[in-house]
């Protein structure tokens, strides 16, 4: 039995050497382990929980580095898979000011995880299952994520969903909204920011937007507000 299984992207965040420059003007980038679901798995392990990660990385130097990082942080990695035909994903950051970042994603092996590669035993034995929108965008990862969600839910796990909407990855915000709304009825805990709240509910009022989301069946809605907390 594990306390939480986190599924989705694990990638290399390429952080800028300086703040205040647009992406094309950054002088250098340095690699840092990243990916929202992997970050949750590490945070849970640091808090004393038994956590595990399910996802796919390239069979390359970055992929091995990410797997080793999880092991060092105490995260179980039996659900990780390595792809010899795709590279580990990258996300280049620019910090144009203290509160505003821009991103340029190069999606890689994470979107190639197949349903037949899932660790069913891990999903059936977890108390909580955490995932995000990036794992739902493209096939075959979408089918793998939905199957994992169904397995964990059928086993009685608490389901936590991080909207993590990245506008640069979507050509149609309406499509993103439709996908997110279709997922909400299966979710117990929802993490969403103020911009995502506007996208999904059409409201900038936190209480009004939260009420809309809770009406879908979500039990707990956490709205993050950047430097103002949550």
Secondary structure, DSSP 8 states (H G I E B T S, - for coil): -BSEEEES--EEEEEESSSS--GGG---EEEEEE-HHHHHHHHHHHTT--EEEEEEEESSHHHHHHHHHHHHTT-EEEEEEEESSS---EEEEEESSSS-EEEEEE--GGGG--GGG--HHHHHTBSEEEEEGGGGSSTTHHHHHHHHHHHHHHTT-EEEEE----GGG-S-HHHHHHHHHHHHTT-SEEEEEHHHHHHHHS---HHHHHHHHHTTT-SEEEEE-GGG--
